[in-house]
Amino acid sequence: MTVPGRKQGSAPVRAPESRGRTDSKPRPKTARGRRTRTRLLDAAAEEFGARGFHEASVASITAAAGVAQGTFYIYFDSKEDLFRQLVLDMGQRLREHLEPALGAVRDRIEAERAGLKAFLTFARDNGNFYRIVMEAQFVDPDVFRRYFSDFGKAYTENLDRAARKGQIRPGNAEVRAWALMGISVFLGLRFAVWDAGDEVEDLVDGVMDMLADGLRPDGAGDAP
């Protein structure tokens, strides 16, 4: 998995602009306001991650953040609004985590290796990430679809660009993008959320072996 919209050597990518639901409150202009909003998002990640959307409350989130309940409504309209913004914020945090890993890659194959390794590391280091993003499909299907569609669209563009450069074989870039995203998501679920005992490098080696050589036995496709 690589950073959506990222070309090798290009400037960092910021979170995409909203299509549909957007921030109901303007982003704070002061450093203090931005810090308070971040504290609320961090507290929400802990509360939603530990208790789920329906069990968490504005009261529990503001208590964890150390702010008054009235302050909450300066930044968010409701618990639902906060949840939406948190899902998008997690996408941005993932992008920011992937950026350094992809800064020095030379081609698409290196980008796949570096991106997958960074993604699995992020999933292991952010235990609430999976629960919150996956719960979004029930709390707010639109933001859930947007989260993955934004990655899928840019991933498709990156693979198409790599094929035009001769870095990978030509093919259906969209199908490939979603297949590779599926590999990342389910590897993260199995080897980061359920059981993090395996070495990330070994997991990545296994995936890259499959991507490079496929599943067909050696010589099976050769002419007699």
Secondary structure as the mmCIF struct_conf table of DSSP 4:
data_model
#
loop_
_struct_conf.conf_type_id
_struct_conf.id
_struct_conf.beg_label_comp_id
_struct_conf.beg_label_asym_id
_struct_conf.beg_label_seq_id
_struct_conf.end_label_comp_id
_struct_conf.end_label_asym_id
_struct_conf.end_label_seq_id
TURN_TY1_P TURN_TY1_P1 PRO A 4 GLY A 5
HELX_LH_PP_P HELX_LH_PP_P1 ARG A 6 LYS A 7
TURN_TY1_P TURN_TY1_P2 GLN A 8 GLY A 9
HELX_LH_PP_P HELX_LH_PP_P2 SER A 10 SER A 18
BEND BEND1 ARG A 19 ARG A 21
BEND BEND2 SER A 24 LYS A 25
HELX_LH_PP_P HELX_LH_PP_P3 PRO A 26 PRO A 28
BEND BEND3 THR A 30 THR A 30
HELX_RH_AL_P HELX_RH_AL_P1 ALA A 31 ARG A 51
TURN_TY1_P TURN_TY1_P3 PHE A 53 GLU A 55
HELX_RH_AL_P HELX_RH_AL_P2 VAL A 58 ALA A 65
TURN_TY1_P TURN_TY1_P4 GLY A 66 GLY A 66
HELX_RH_AL_P HELX_RH_AL_P3 GLN A 69 TYR A 75
BEND BEND4 ASP A 77 SER A 78
HELX_RH_AL_P HELX_RH_AL_P4 LYS A 79 LEU A 102
TURN_TY1_P TURN_TY1_P5 GLY A 103 ALA A 104
BEND BEND5 ASP A 107 ASP A 107
HELX_RH_AL_P HELX_RH_AL_P5 ARG A 108 ASP A 125
TURN_TY1_P TURN_TY1_P6 GLY A 127 ASN A 128
HELX_RH_AL_P HELX_RH_AL_P6 PHE A 129 VAL A 139
HELX_RH_AL_P HELX_RH_AL_P7 PRO A 141 ARG A 164
TURN_TY1_P TURN_TY1_P7 LYS A 165 GLY A 166
BEND BEND6 GLN A 167 ILE A 168
HELX_RH_AL_P HELX_RH_AL_P8 ALA A 173 GLY A 188
HELX_RH_PI_P HELX_RH_PI_P1 LEU A 189 TRP A 194
BEND BEND7 ASP A 198 ASP A 198
HELX_RH_AL_P HELX_RH_AL_P9 VAL A 200 ASP A 213
BEND BEND8 LEU A 215 ARG A 216
HELX_LH_PP_P HELX_LH_PP_P4 PRO A 217 PRO A 217
TURN_TY1_P TURN_TY1_P8 ASP A 218 GLY A 221
BEND BEND9 ASP A 222 ASP A 222
#
